[in-house]
């Protein structure tokens, strides 16, 4: 089996020092022994909460960071000793507003990075034109990037990441802060890339995005891979559960805690959506908690009440809730 | 040829990026005026008022040095803030080739400071542009600037590693002005500063430009020494930069967080 990415016992500890008179050294284990195999042409998702180690893992694999321990290879090349070989074969796209020359046009940005990645001068114009077309920026390429929307910047990031036709593309939360329509276009672009044989490693917070796009998904939390498989395989982590969703207006924290403590309830959480709330209660499959939950919500104005099968998000919550946070060591 | 293209395109990109910053534009407008005023009043107060042009050129060189020093450190810090430092380092090129265009761009914007200082001197203080060797002046200014750009690479290598490069900048600006004889003649400085000044390309750059203005000496030897020291700095900077890039990856200082 040809592997695009292989990581063995990958570890990264950040060391910082604070204070002059009484210095303290702080060590944070961001990644704690990650093992990962990504096949060539695979679209692989890395899911995890903030601070789980997703970005650090990507930066270890794309050569921006050196591992504290362990090893990793991309397209067969070691990320520490064969940096240049790895860099020729990878693209990196991250979410957010940064990473571009804002006061210059998209064309200026793309031309310079085409030069940096050694795209032959004769091919640059054609390649840039193709990519502008692919990401829907044709006609806006001479405008300054500072006037672009978040979605347009993100698409420019992707165009830049693809200039040299990388074998492996690292996408670090590319849809963060992007509106739903732009996010859908982005997903379609990513799916198209995978269809042409590009290996994609995608980190995201959005379950629907991961479920729609990824062949396999790893859930990382506390710096370690907690679960790995297809979306359907991961849903088994929420097996033996049923989920009750209640639309409500004015549920208090005390009520949520009371519901979480009911017999048979495994987890309860409330999410604010527009003017209302959605209370999600996960319970053991054999226990019907609906009447107890509704009793606990006595006096609260309620909307629709639905019972449903667990989703990938439920499985993700089940996996992540059972994990300790990464360790922080402080030394004087 | 491809390397020349890469450096040229990189320099052009960074010059464009820097020249569109409102802060840079405001600084570029007013700092040369301050420099010209400083030079004029220093020399008027002294016993050699006829050397006003020399003073203005010296002030212009100070502006070039300030631009290279703050530009090298500031530009790299700016790349870090923009998130572009990681993107540059991620390309499959030696790190020196990624940073050199930045330092060269700061030197090019410094050229503007030299021209502006002379213009302000002429407009406000009526300093005539009476240059002894115009051809030598036209060659020595860009050559000196290129030299300082190469020196900037060595400085920049420390700035990739140290996120708080501004502290280093502040400590280096005035001492180098002084020991390089940009404004005050080296002869009036304590003897122990001589070897330090002689080792700095800034000293020889300032001397070459001054010689072209006054005709007090042959320009080319000074310019040659300036470029030789600068070339050595470029080679040392390129070597150090590869080491520093690896350290920055180990210490996680390429990004802000």
Interface residues (C-beta under 8 A of the other chain):
Chain A: X14 X62 X63 X64 X65 X66 X84 X85 X87 X88 X90 X92 X94 X96 X98 X99 X100 X101 X102 X103 X104 X108 X111 X112 X113 X115 X116 X117 X118 X121 X160
Chain B: X2 X5 X6 X9 X10 X13 X16 X17 X20 X21 X81 X82 X83 X84 X86 X87 X88 X89 X90 X91 X92 X93 X98 X246 X249 X250 X252 X254 X255
